[in-house]
Every structure is written in structure tokens, then in C-alpha cells.
Amino acid sequence: MVKRALRPCRELGCNNLTRNAYCEMHEKSAQKSTREYNQYKRDPKVNAFYKSSKWRKVRAVAIARDKGLCQRCLKQGILRHAQVVHHLVEVNVDWELRYDLNNLESVCHACHNREHNRRPPG
């Protein structure tokens, strides 16, 4: 199996090289931040939705429909693997659209983070 190229850790100011998003020193803190967000800041109803088996099935259908490619990058002529299924109308805005395939778009982490203007996940 081919190994990924080394690249700088995503932690601001860290120049350690890693094959993952974060170096060993910062990986645990990134996981902790995500876990704390899901536990304390995200609406429990929405959090339960994202853990449901029905969502996982619908998510898999959306990724298969989009051939596993980021739809936003594809519009720019770039082929990039999609890791996230994004709700065009957010779940907390219209709960009824949460499983609607027409409301779902497969995107890469970079495009999803740009949409929500946040730091890349760990």
C-alpha cells in the first residue's frame, strides 16, 4: 500500500510533519474538541440524528449517487474524494428535509469547512 506524503500538522503554528491531519502531539486535542462539541454544544436531537443508522444509509446513497466525488470541486474541474454529505438546508433550519436526497450534496472536508467557516476536523 502506498503511504501518504508527509505534510505539516493542521494545528496552528505546528510544523511537525505527519501523514494524518494532526501530528501525534495534537491529534488527541483535536479529537477531544470534536467530542466536547458533540456532547455539550450540538443540539442532542441533531446529534442523535447523525448517529442513526437511517442517516448512515441515506448518506451512503448520496455518496454513491455523486460517485464519491466532491460536487463543488467537480464544478471547478477538480476531482477530489468526498468525505462529507452536506445538508443544503441545515437540519436545524428544516428538520423535514434531513433525509431528502435533493437536500444533500457530497463534498470534501475543505469545501464543507469553507461553507461553515471553521477549522478542519481531526
C-alpha positions in Angstrom: 0.0 0.0 0.0 1.3 3.5 -0.9 1.9 5.8 2.1 0.6 9.3 2.1 3.1 12.1 1.7 4.2 13.9 4.9 2.7 17.3 5.4 2.6 19.9 8.2 0.2 19.3 11.2 -3.0 21.3 10.9 -2.6 22.8 14.4 -1.8 26.5 14.0 1.9 27.2 14.5 2.9 23.5 14.5 5.5 22.4 11.9 5.6 18.7 12.8 5.2 16.5 9.7 2.5 13.9 9.7 0.6 11.6 7.3 -2.6 12.4 9.1 -4.4 15.7 9.7 -2.7 16.3 13.0 0.7 15.2 14.5 0.7 12.8 17.4 1.0 15.7 19.9 -2.2 17.4 18.6 -4.3 14.5 17.5 -5.8 13.8 20.9 -6.7 17.5 21.5 -8.5 17.7 18.1 -10.5 14.6 19.0 -11.3 16.0 22.4 -12.6 19.2 20.8 -14.8 17.3 18.5 -16.1 15.1 21.3 -16.8 18.1 23.5 -18.6 20.0 20.7 -20.9 17.0 20.0 -21.5 16.4 23.8 -22.1 20.0 25.0 -22.7 22.4 22.1 -24.6 20.4 19.4 -28.4 20.0 19.9 -28.9 16.5 21.3 -31.7 15.8 18.8 -29.4 16.7 15.9 -26.5 14.7 17.4 -28.7 11.6 17.7 -29.8 12.1 14.1 -26.2 12.0 12.9 -25.6 8.8 14.8 -28.7 7.0 13.4 -28.5 4.0 11.1 -31.1 5.6 8.8 -28.8 8.7 8.3 -25.8 6.4 7.6 -27.8 4.6 4.9 -29.0 7.9 3.3 -25.5 9.3 3.5 -24.2 6.2 1.7 -26.8 6.6 -1.1 -25.9 10.3 -1.5 -22.1 9.5 -1.8 -22.9 6.6 -4.3 -25.1 9.0 -6.3 -22.3 11.5 -6.5 -19.8 8.7 -7.3 -17.8 9.6 -4.2 -16.7 12.9 -5.6 -16.9 16.4 -4.1 -19.6 18.1 -6.2 -18.2 21.6 -5.6 -14.7 20.7 -6.7 -16.1 18.9 -9.7 -17.9 22.1 -10.8 -14.4 23.6 -11.0 -12.9 20.7 -12.9 -11.2 19.2 -9.9 -11.5 15.5 -9.0 -11.5 15.2 -5.2 -12.8 12.5 -2.9 -15.9 13.5 -0.9 -15.8 12.7 2.8 -18.9 14.7 4.0 -22.5 14.7 3.0 -23.7 18.3 3.4 -27.3 19.5 4.0 -28.0 22.4 1.7 -30.8 23.5 4.1 -29.4 22.8 7.5 -31.1 20.2 9.7 -31.8 22.7 12.5 -33.5 25.0 9.9 -35.8 22.5 8.3 -36.0 19.1 10.2 -38.3 17.6 7.5 -35.5 17.8 4.8 -32.9 15.8 6.8 -33.3 12.7 4.7 -34.2 14.3 1.4 -31.6 13.4 -1.2 -32.3 16.6 -3.1 -31.1 18.5 0.0 -27.8 16.5 0.2 -24.5 17.2 -1.5 -21.3 15.2 -1.3 -18.3 17.5 -0.5 -14.7 17.2 0.6 -13.7 18.5 4.1 -12.2 21.6 2.6 -15.4 22.7 0.9 -17.5 21.8 3.9 -15.3 23.8 6.2 -15.4 26.8 3.8 -19.2 26.6 3.9 -19.3 26.6 7.7 -16.1 28.8 8.1 -14.5 26.5 10.6 -11.2 24.8 11.4 -10.5 21.4 9.6 -11.6 18.3 11.6 -9.1 16.0 13.2 
